[in-house]
Amino acid sequence: MNGVSHDLLVPPPTQLLKERIQVPQKRLLMGPGPSNCSPEVCAAGSLPIIGHMHAEIFRIMDDIKVGLQYVFQTENPWTLVISGPGHLAMEAVLVNLLEQGDTMLVGVNGLWGDRVADLAFRIGAKAVRMETEPGNAFSLQEIEAALVSSRPKVLFLVHSESSTGVMQNLDGVGDLCRKYGCLLAVDTVASLGGVPFSVDKLKIDAIYTGSQKVIGAPPGIAPISFGPRAVEVIKGRKTPVKSFLLDMKLLSVYWACSPGDVRFYHHTPPINLFYGLREALTAVVEEGLPAIWKRHEENANRLRDGITGMGLELFVKNPADRLPTVTTIRVPEGLDWKAVTKHAMEKFDIEIAGGLGLTAGRVFRIGLMGYNAYPEKVDRVLAALKDSIKMAKY
Ligand SMILES: *Cc1c(COP(=O)(O)O)cnc(C)c1O
């Protein structure tokens, strides 16, 4: 006997027996993510579980791979899904591309660049911060000057700074990175699928996104892709990647990314999330990227017109820098922003977000992503915002 009897130290928690799981059925998620999924995607997620080495899951993974190559607009063979949220894909890019003492140049104009710089520091790399005010993007001249002075191994830019609502223009950045001999890594968690984008045309070497934002799948898995220059750097590392789970040399074999890869057990991935993503990608392919991009642009304009029509001010001054998928609105002087988001949730069951990091207390954030980027939802969130501001003022 090992001293353990049938007497329990911790009694059964009765709260689990009182009622079954309670989830709001109709909450409209108009923050910067997660976004609502279609009923088809939700249904796919509840299909029976199969094993991670069964032939059927390999087919689903292959379908996801080609679906993601389409959404990323890339021919990269190393295109797959990280078993974790956007943050884990961010970690995957950094731990695979950087070694102890390497320098990474990071554009910091909001929370996400700041987080990436912090992560680089945690893994023993040197992060050089290129900064600008929240609400601004970086110009090609600013980027070139920072590349010249820091000569990094990797330049990291956030394409969709969802904390400020800024979209970073990436035209010409890939060429600059080649000129100065560095890799280009990009976070597109809040934008990919919702704006015209091409990984290969933009010459991006490492990229990731989220499943739960524009793609319209459940949260917890993160699409990622590495181009040939990044793969070469990873294969030429002097030290092993410090994470087994995120080691792309191993993970790409489980995903059979290269000819001759013999799949092996690496870890048990979230099978049901794969089903949801597979279904969401089918919807993307059915509608087609150009139509989806157009739909996001039109609905973002409808939202912006509604906001300015109410007398509110958009946070991002330069219209060209405005992210269509996350719109930021300046909180009017003296308005209790928390009362606004609370009222929208309680009366309308609609999520409107406040700011994050440097924009906390300064902005409202409204997301228009995937399944939610439709006129009727824009109109619902505008009506809820209007009513909630009126309520909060009194
Ligand atoms: C939401 C978001 C993330 C983080 O994604 P999680 O799935 O919550 O980890 C990273 N970057 C940007 C730009 C985001 O908007």
The ligand as an SDF file (V2000), in Angstrom:
LIG
                    3D

 15 15  0  0  0  0  0  0  0  0999 V2000
   -4.8890   38.4540  -31.3140 C   0  0  0  0  0  0  0  0  0  0  0  0
   -3.5010   38.7780  -31.7280 C   0  0  0  0  0  0  0  0  0  0  0  0
   -2.4070   37.9830  -31.3260 C   0  0  0  0  0  0  0  0  0  0  0  0
   -2.5060   36.8780  -30.3120 C   0  0  0  0  0  0  0  0  0  0  0  0
   -3.2960   35.8230  -30.6820 O   0  0  0  0  0  0  0  0  0  0  0  0
   -3.7400   34.7510  -29.5550 P   0  0  0  0  0  0  0  0  0  0  0  0
   -4.4110   33.6960  -30.3620 O   0  0  0  0  0  0  0  0  0  0  0  0
   -4.6290   35.4760  -28.5930 O   0  0  0  0  0  0  0  0  0  0  0  0
   -2.4990   34.2720  -28.8850 O   0  0  0  0  0  0  0  0  0  0  0  0
   -1.1580   38.2930  -31.8420 C   0  0  0  0  0  0  0  0  0  0  0  0
   -0.9720   39.3230  -32.6830 N   0  0  0  0  0  0  0  0  0  0  0  0
   -1.9970   40.1110  -33.0750 C   0  0  0  0  0  0  0  0  0  0  0  0
   -1.7460   41.2130  -34.0360 C   0  0  0  0  0  0  0  0  0  0  0  0
   -3.2920   39.8650  -32.6200 C   0  0  0  0  0  0  0  0  0  0  0  0
   -4.2940   40.6690  -32.9920 O   0  0  0  0  0  0  0  0  0  0  0  0
  1  2  1  0
  2  3  1  0
  2 14  2  0
  3  4  1  0
  3 10  2  0
  4  5  1  0
  5  6  1  0
  6  7  2  0
  6  8  1  0
  6  9  1  0
 10 11  1  0
 11 12  2  0
 12 13  1  0
 12 14  1  0
 14 15  1  0
M  END
$$$$
